[in-house]
Amino acid sequence: MAKIQAIRGMNDILPEQTPVWQFVEETVRKVLSQYGYQEIRMPVVEQTDLFKRSIGEVTDIVEKEMYTFEDRNGDSLTLRPEGTAGCVRAAEEHGLLFNQTRRLWYTGPMFRHERPQKGRYRQFHQIGVECFGMTGPDIDAELLVLTARLWRALGLSEHTRLEINSIGTSAARREYREALVAYLSDYREQLDEDSQRRLGSNPLRILDSKNPDTQRLLVDAPRLDDYLDDESRDHFRQLRSLLDAAGIEYTVNPKLVRGLDYYGKTVFEWITDSLGAQGTICAGGRYDGLVEQLGGKPTVAVGFAMGLERLILLLETLNLVPDSANGNVDVYVAAMGESTVAPALALGESLRNALPGVTVMGHCGGGSFKSQMKKADRSGARYAVILGENEVANGTVGLKPLRSDEGQLDVAQSDLAATLEELLGR
């Protein structure tokens, strides 16, 4: 019988890999907590109309990438391709938005049926941040200052750069879209295939084309910033002033538009040059009309999302994963003989009580001294605590370094916790 394997683009995260995931997730959680953001958890399955109405029916995500199916009641359901729409739905459904300000965040898997490649998968994981009820550019600036703090905490400040833009109101974009389509229609046959398709459905995405020939055509195209309304111009000017005052370096990219229909005014991307073409590691912007678009009362909003797979890939590529995120055991307790199993179990518990920051693994399953030491070594532990019948009788243990050539020590059980604390530097 053939073995069943994972679906293409939906990857297992193995025990050797999870420590770095936990490190990144905990670092993000700490930073967000410093700014007063609250976690919200939403289901991974939503009504399909939620994404059609929020993302836009003519976007690549809705047209080609969503995992959509009918349930037994005939309802059309979709595995979430992004988190913002579900967060808005949940916050509005539970009365969290009207006449309130909210700073929310979430994490979890998202799903898009696209070609898997390095740093991009069909099931991928995001951390998203969404802020509601704050009109001014100060909350836009806070998100960017917050993200800059996260890069410092992860050691990535020197490997990321910020690009920002304003795409104005929907009315301003509509006027610009007409001018852009009129210009590009004269060059239709010279556009790449994707851009030809987008010309009739989502022409602003052509600005973001990676095709060099298309980019050359865009040099003389109308500029979005020439069509911005006064309110958007002033909002963007104030945002830039706040970022300057905070010491956040950035580049204004007039071609930055983002791929989802709900964005307006501020848009931004944090980019790295260390991962080749897949350079965006965090992106977002304002979406002041989305809550109303989904049936709620008008509520301004801004947020961002970052892909965990790509962020972890960047840390590993740059060798920035700290030793503390290697998931290794600190101490391995070996029991030599049946009569030492219970004392070894109790000893392990006493060490965990005395040293809560230390990982103590107890040996289970019996075996010779040699086999137990092999397992201790494979665990990655720095020290093995050896408890035989003589040690039980004498109230001592053997303390064997596993990552150096130093000799084994005999240590009184009453002194073991203090000795390990000193040796481990905890």
N, C-alpha and C positions, 0 to 999 in steps of 0.2 A: 504494500500500500504506500502511495506517495506521501511524503511528509508535507504538511501544511506550513507554508512560510508566510511571513509578514507581507502585507500589501505593498506594492512598489511605492516608494516615497513616504511610507509611514513606518518610522524607525523605532526599534526598541532602544531605550536608554539603559545601559547595563550598569551593574553595581560599581564597576571601575570608573564609570563616567558620571554617576550621580553626585559625587562630592563637589565637583566644579559647578554643577547646576545649583546645588544647595548654596554654595558660596555666593554665586551671582544673585540668586533670589533673595538671600538674606541681606546682602549689601544693598540691593534696591529697596527692600522692605525697611531697613534702618533709615535710609535717606528720606524716603517718603514719610516715615513717621516723624522725622525731624520737622517737616513742614506741615504736619497736621492732616495728612491725607488718610482717608478711611477706606478699608478694603470692602469691595462688593463682589459677590460670586453669582454668576448667571449660568443658566443651562447652556449646553453646547448645541442644542437643537431649538430652532425658532420657526415661526411661520415664514414661508418663503416671501410673502408680500413685505415683510419687514425689511428685507434686504433690497428688494426691487424698488421700494419707495425711498429708501435712504441712500443706497449706493448709486442707483440709477440703472434703468433697464438697458441702456446702450453702453454700459461699461464692460470691459473685458471680463471682470469678475462675474457679473450676472449673466452675460452672454455665453461664456465658455468655461468658467472655472468652478461654479458652485456644485456641491454634492446635494442634489435635490431628489426627493422621493415622495411617493404617496404612502401615508400610513393606512391602517386597516379601515379607517373611517373615510378614506378618500381625500383627506386634507393634504395639501402640499407643504412639506416640511423641508428644512435645509440645515445641514451642519454649518455652523457659523463660519463665514469666511473672514470675519474681522469682529472686533469687540465693541466698537462705539455704538452701533445701532442697538445691540442687545442691552447695553448699559443705559442708553436713553429710554428704551422700552421699560426696563425694570424700574428705573428711577421715577418715571412718569406714572407707571402703574401703581406704585406704592406711595405716591404723594410726596416725593422727596424734593421736588423742584420749585413749585409755584411760590413766589415771594420768599425764596430761600437761596442761600449760596451753599454750594456743595463742592468738596474736593474729594474725588473718588479714584480708586485704582483697582485693578483686577489682573489676574494672570491665569493662563490656561491654554489649551490647544485650540487652534483654528484649522480650517480645512479648505484647500483650494486644489482643484484638479488641473495642475499645470505640469510642465516637464520638470522632473526633479533634477537639481543640479547642486553644485557645492554651495552650502549655506541656504538652500531653498528646497523645501519639501512639501509634500501634499498634506501631511499633518505636521504643523509647525506650532511653536509656542510663542506667545507674546505676553509682554507686560504692557498694559494700557493705563493711561491716566486721563481722567475727564473732569473738567471744572465747569460748574454751571452757575449762572446768575451774576457774573461779574463782567461789566461792559468794557472797562478801560483796558489799555495796553499793559497795565501793571501785572495782571495775571498771566498774560502772554510772556512777559519778561520773567516772572517767577518760574514758569515752567522751564525756560531756557537756563536760568541760573541754577535751578534744581538739577537739571540734567548735566550741567557742567560740574556740579559737585559730585554727581555719580561717577563721571569719568575720572575725576581725581581719586575717588575712593577705589576705583578699579585699576588705577595706574594708566589710564588711556588718554589723558589730557593731551599728550604730545602726538597722539595718533588719530585725532578727530578734528574736524573743522565744521563750522556751522554756516549754512546757507539759508537766507531768509528772503521773502518776497511778500508783496501784497497783491492779491488777485481781485480786490475790490468787491463791490456788491454784485448780485446776480444781474441787475440791469446794466452795470458797466461791462460785465463779461459778455452779455448778450450783444451789446454794440460792438465790442472788440471782436467777438466771434464772427460777426458778419464781415468785418473788414479783413480778418485773417482768411476766411474762406474765399472771399473775392480775390485776394492776392494769390493764394495757393492754387486756385482753380486754373490759373494760367499755366501752372507748372505740374498739373496733375500727373502727366505721363512720366515725369522725372522723380516723382515721389516713390518711396519704397512701398511694398504691398500693404503693410500695416497702416501707414500714413494715408494711403488712398482710401482704405476702409474707414479710417477715423475722420476723414474729411467730411463725410456726410453724417457722422454720428457723434463724435466727440473731438472736434478739431483742436481744442486746446492741448490735448495730449500729444499732438504732433510736435509741439515745442520741446517735449521731453524725449524725442526720438534719439536713439543711439546710432542711427545711420548717418555717416559723415556726409553723404551727398545731400540728404535731407537737411542737415544742419547748415550746409553751405547755402541752400535755397532760403533759409530763414534769416540770413544775415540782413537782407534788405526788407524783411517782412515788417508789417506794423508792430509796434511795441505795446504790450499790455499797459505799461505804466502811463502811456499817453492817454489812456481811456479811463483812468481811475477817477472816481468821484472824490469830492473834497473831503468828505468824512473819512474815507479809507486812507487818503493821503495823510491827513492829520494823525490818524491812529498809528500809521506806520512811522511817521516822523517821531512821535512820542515814544514808540517802542524802541527805535534806534537810539534815542537819547537815553532811555533807561538802561539799555545794554551797554552803551558807552560808559555810563556812570558806574555800572557794576563791573566793568573791566572784562566783559565778554566779547571776544573777537568774533567777527562774522563777515560774510561777503553777501552783498545783495545780488541775487541771481534772477534777472528779469524773466527767465524762461522756466522758473520753478512754478509748477501749477498744481502738483499732486493729482492722483488718479481717481479720486472719488468726487461725485457730484456735490456732496453737501458742504464742501469747504468754501469759505469766503474770507476776505480781508487777509489776515496773517496766515502764511504757510511757511514751514521750515523743514529742513533736513539736517541731521548730523551725519557726516560722511567720513569714511576712512579711505585712504589710498593703499591700504595694506591687504585688501582682499580682492584685488582685480576689479572686474566689472560689477560685482555685487557689493557696492561700496556704501549703501545707505544702511545705517544701523539703528536709526531712530528718526521718526518723521511725524508731522502732525500739523495742526493749525486750528483756526477758528471755524465753527460751524453754527453760526447764530440762528439759522433758520430750521435746523433739523428737528428740534423738539416739536415745533409747530407743524412741520411737514408730516410728523408721525402722529398727529392728533392732539398734542398737548398745547398749553398756552405758550405764547411767545417767550422763549427763554434763551438768552445768549449763552454760548458755550465755547470752550477751547480744550484741546487735548492732544495727546500723542500716543504712539505705540512703538515698541522696540521688539525686534525679533530675538529671542533667546539663542536659537541655534547660531545665528550669525554673530551675535555678541560673544558667545563662548568660542566659536571658531577664531574670532579675532584675538581673544586672550591667549588661546593655544598657539596661534601662529606667531605671536609676539613673545611667547614664553613668559607670560605675565600671570600664569596661574600660581598662586602662592603655595608653599609647602603645606600650609594648614588645610588646603583644599584637596589633598591627595587621598583622603579617606582612609589612611593607614591606622592600624591599631597602635596604641602606645605600649600596652603591657599585655603579655600573654601568660595566663596562669596554667601551668602544667601540673597534673596530678599523677604521681607515680605509685600505682598500686590501688587496689579497690578500697582499702581502708582510708585512703587520703581524699577520696572524691568529695565527701561531705565537708571536710575541713577546707578543701580548695574552693568549694562553692561559697562557703562562709567568708573566706579570705577575700575572694573577688568582690563580694558585696561590701565588705568593710572598706576596701580600696575605693569603690565607687562612692561610698558615703563621704569618705575623707577627701577625695579628689574628684569633685563633680565635673571638672573640665577635662578629665583624662579618660580615654577609651580603654577599657579593660575587657579582654576577651578570655573566657574560660574554655579550656579544652574539654570536649565531650567525645565519648566514643571509645575510650581506652586506647591501648597501643603501647608500644615500647618507648623507651626514652628517645631513641633515635627518630622514630616516626613522629613523636610529639614535637621534637625540636624542628623537624622539617616543616610541620604545619605552622609552628610559631614563626619560622623564617618567612614562609609564604604569606603570612598575614600582614607582613610589613612592620611588625612590632619592633620597637627599639630595645625592649627588655623582655626577657622571659623570667617569670617567677616560678621556681621549681619547688614543689612540695612533695617530699617523700616521707616514708614512715619515720626515719630518723629526725627529719625537720619537724614533724608534728610532735614527736616526743620532746624535742629540745626547745620548741617555741621559736624556731628560726625558719628561714627560707634560703634557697639559693637564688641569687640575683645575677642573671647572665646577660651581658650586653650582646645584642645580635647585629649591631651595625658598626662594631669596632673590634679591634683585637685585644681589648682589655680582658683581664681574667674575671672569672666568676667570683662574686662576693658572698659571704655568709652574713645575713642581716637578721636581727631579731624582728619577729613579727610586729612587735610593738613600735619599732622604728621604721618599718617598711614604708608607710605612707610619706613620712617626712623625707626619707632618703630618695624616693621616687620624685617627689615634688622638686627637690633640689636638682636631681639629675635631669629631669625633663624641662626644667626652667619654667615651671607653672606657678 
